[in-house]
Amino acid sequence: MDVPRISASSYSNTAPLVWSFLYGSNHGKVELILDNAPARSAELLAAGRVDAALVPVIAYQFIEGVKLIPDVCVGAREKVRSVCLVTRGCELRKVRSVSLDTSSKTSVALTKIVFREFMATEPEWNPEEPNIEEMLANSDAALIIGDPALRLSLGIPGLRTFDLAELWRYYTGLGFVFAMWMTRNDSSPVNFAAARDEGLRHIDEIASNYLPQIGLSSEEMSVYLTQNISFTIDSTMQKGLEMYFSLAKKHGLCEQDRKLDYVT
């Protein structure tokens, strides 16, 4: 029997979902491909090079025949901290141009929804590599995701951060799902819920592993992974996902609004 191939990003907020495959009971039972960019996992899944991938949720509307693996996600009920818009102090309503970190198409689409749907504005969009200084040199605001955004959440003099999950919650009252495991198979090749649960039992160990590269304390990192990030989907996040897809179609960010189709 072939070993399943799966893919995920290497950000700290995915670590509890992949810990089991790297160090736990699923070690050696799958081939895991890690990449800094969540969008890369979507490309591998679309090309049929992996059996399942943890991908930005907007990919669900673009990859033919893909199905969602239920319950397991990277999301936030209120504040995510690792997906944010950054300015040099100005309000978002005054922003006329935005540099976009295109590593996650879900966050790019969410940014455009925030401006178009909730603020009724259309800034100039500038896709760029995630370098905050260069991005803000070219635009009024910058979209930063993942661990670089988490470092910015600690606060840097002269910069102002706007948490995208917090903005979504403010305008909709709902939680947000950023990424989910997806597959093009009829059934899940792995028990991802059990793998998640195993990873969550090792949060302290995971938090310690990321301290040198992010700069948060072990306690702050644990809070981020247990209170900011949600690895399960509640009813507000489910409704938020459905609204997100509806608004993405409304604003021309995807051609269809597929109903949620889960593996059995």
C-alpha positions, 0 to 999 in steps of 0.5 A: 500500500502506498504511503499517503502524501500530504502537504502543509505550510510550516508556519507555527499555527499549523504546527499542532496539526502536523506534529503527529506526522513529524514526531508522533504516532503518525511519524513514518506513516505519511510523506509530509511536504512542508513549505513556507507558503500555504498557496504552494500546498494548494498548487500541489493538491490541484496538480494531484501531487499529494493526497491531501493538503492543508490549504487556504480555504479559498482554494476550495472554490478553484480546485476541481473535485476537491472535498473538505475534511471536517472539523479540523482547521486553522481559524480564529473565533475572535482575534488571530494575530498572525494575519494583519494589515499594517499601516504607518499609523493611518486609519484603514478608511484612508488607505489608497493602496495595499501591498499584498503578501500573496502567500495565502490567497484566502487572506488576500481575498479577505482583505479585498472583501474588508475594503469592498464590502465593509468600507466601500473603497477600492485601493490599488492592489500591489502584490509583493514579497512579504517585506514590511519595509518595502511594502510600506514604502510602496503602499499605504498598507501591507497585508502580512501573514504567518509568523512575520505577522505574529512578530508584528503583533508584539508592536513596533514603534510607528506601525499600526496593525489591524487584525483581519479576523478581528475586523471580520468579527467586528463587521459580521459577528462571526469567526473565520476559517483560514485553512482546512485539510482538503482532498480529491479522494472520496475519503480522508487518507489520514485521521487528521482529527486524531493527529490534531488532538495529539499535537494539541497535547504537545503545545508546550513543546511546540511553543518552545520550538518556535521561540528563537525565530518568532521572539514571543515568550513560551507563555505568549506562544502557548496563548497564541496557539490555544486562545487565538488560533482555533483548530476546530470549527464551531458554528460561528466559524462555519457560518463565517466560512459560508459568508466568506465564500458568498462575499468572495463570489459577490466581489468577483474573487471566485467564479462560483460559490460551491456548497460545502462538500465534506468527505465521509 
